Amino acid sequence: MNDQPVPITDVRRARELFPATAELAYFNTAAVSLASSVLAAAYHQFVDEWTESGLDFVRGEAAADTARAAVAALIGADPSDVALIASVSAAAGLVSASLEPARSGQNVVIGEREYSSNHFPWRLLANKGYEVRQVPFRNGGLEPGDIERHVDGKTRLVAFSAVQSSTGHRSDIPAISAIARAVGAIVFVDGSQLVGAMPVASELGLVDVLATSDHKFLLNAGRGIGYCYLSPGIQERLTPINAGWKAGAVPFESYYGPSMELSPTASRFDSSISWLAAIGDEAALSVFERFGTDAIYERNRELSDLLRAALAGAGWTPVDLPEANRSTIVAVPLGEADPAQQLRELREQGIVCAARDGNLRLSIHLYNHEDDIERLTAALAPR
Ligand SMILES: Cc1ncc(COP(=O)(O)O)c(C=O)c1O
């Protein structure tokens, strides 16, 4: 007789892999995700082996490649087009460093209220002579028509978040990409709040760079590795300014040169990685394969819609977004309410969320359930 437990594969049971859900109604993946027991076991085992017999960094490198392939599958990329770049800001820095000093009138177009990792690197391009054009937000995000008014024949780059972190506004990637590409501008997309939460594969061909880190919807809050899709065209245009042994064609044979043979793939843009993070990411990302990405996306969409409706029903009307601009983040303007006190009151009842830019921010991921939403609406004071 086989006594092995049957693995859980129904996404409605996903929370069984996330022990914290036993106590918490967790709506804070847009900040950091919960840990799965799969992730925790992988960390424990790696640290035990490290303690007993030394750290196996070759194993860490192999885990990073598995994780790279898993993220590539999630976003519909070939793994050879995905670089390991730890943060969105570092990916933006790579691109901005490759832009030549501006010629007269050259500009970049960015969002006025973007998360700073996708804002400061571009603001600094003013030092190279670029006019940095900041597009005001409308409906909590960037509307294509507003971007269009800021773009001209001298625009070198358009940068935006796929989903705005404070409002959940999902950008219209096809429309913004068309505006940017019409003038030959680079399309840089911060995927932090989208990748792992919702599908993006069908839009990948419309972007030059899609950067994300691992600590939100990719399920490893310990963070340490980021994944950066670079289109084949942009790879040709960028200089791998952080190249070291890891950027070599064969990293383990690239310690001392003397020749410099960089990888022909996007891995020539890799940074040296955290092996611990790689072990964690490999395990964390295995959850996507277990439940199936389509099932996860569908469930996320279903619960986000339910959350939106339940909040409205409780008098806490979320930022009103057209269907196409909705994501797995639902934001409610806090008005006069004190954000810190509001969060504290919810936290006391085991409900975890965030306050961002004047909004109560609630985010959904596969471990949420209908009962979390019931608990939340019961806990919120009637409005
Ligand atoms: C929209 C967005 N972009 C980027 C980041 C993180 O940036 P970085 O990877 O540079 O730390 C966050 C949150 O941490 C975010 O919400």
The ligand as an ORCA input file, in Angstrom:
! r2SCAN-3c Opt
* xyz 0 1
  C       5.730     48.932     -8.365
  C       6.957     48.494     -7.640
  N       8.118     48.475     -8.295
  C       9.252     48.079     -7.695
  C       9.262     47.672     -6.384
  C      10.547     47.218     -5.771
  O      11.641     47.837     -6.390
  P      13.086     47.235     -6.249
  O      13.058     45.900     -6.911
  O      13.966     48.216     -6.923
  O      13.336     47.115     -4.760
  C       8.060     47.693     -5.642
  C       7.950     47.305     -4.226
  O       8.820     46.858     -3.538
  C       6.890     48.107     -6.308
  O       5.718     48.124     -5.657
*
